[in-house]
């Protein structure tokens, strides 16, 4: 069994199938881990996987926790605290998001350059953990070196990628047209319901972060149509191989 991976990956929407590529895998169901929440969303399994992706030792979270499921922010980010204790230095995350940038199309991959926390609570609220300062810096929540590397990999592989700001809402409702418009004026390129809490806590733990969103629907005036979880999943599945290609290579070089 792999014992000391330095790299972790949260297999959110768009990356689930990467779990099948993990070799020498030890799968620990979340329900067997003390204090771990249990995932309730369709399409999100619940296992912590220790194993190898290519030659790299990794720790993968198959399924993540969302605020809208009813967990509090400490529960949502508990796995990142565990990652820190296990010695993780770099965290890769993926998610599905609605594009608010008018230049985006469904099926685009967006490398997250920054985020806006529009969730009702900050996961660091409360007594400060000694992993980081009371008032943590967030000037580079997504590591610039990793972003540069991803852009290089995408170029080499001929994969089209966008870059932009990811805004996290509490969900579970998708946005009204007025909300999409407001988030666009705030500076968001994409809107989703995850990632930001984990990235905040990872930064507080000194863990470098890299994130990619799959644009599964558009929150752009004139292009807004009815959206469902099934459509989001379908759009994400379609670009899954490209997302996996980038992440696999990123992890290989990590
Ligand atoms: N809004 C919020 N979350 C999402 C969306 C969206 O449009 N698409 C996928 N996740």
Boltz pocket constraint, residues with backbone or C-beta under 6 A from the ligand:
constraints:
  - pocket:
      binder: B
      contacts: [[A, 96], [A, 97], [A, 98], [A, 99], [A, 173], [A, 174], [A, 175], [A, 191], [A, 192], [A, 193], [A, 214], [A, 216], [A, 217], [A, 219], [A, 227], [A, 232]]
      max_distance: 6.0
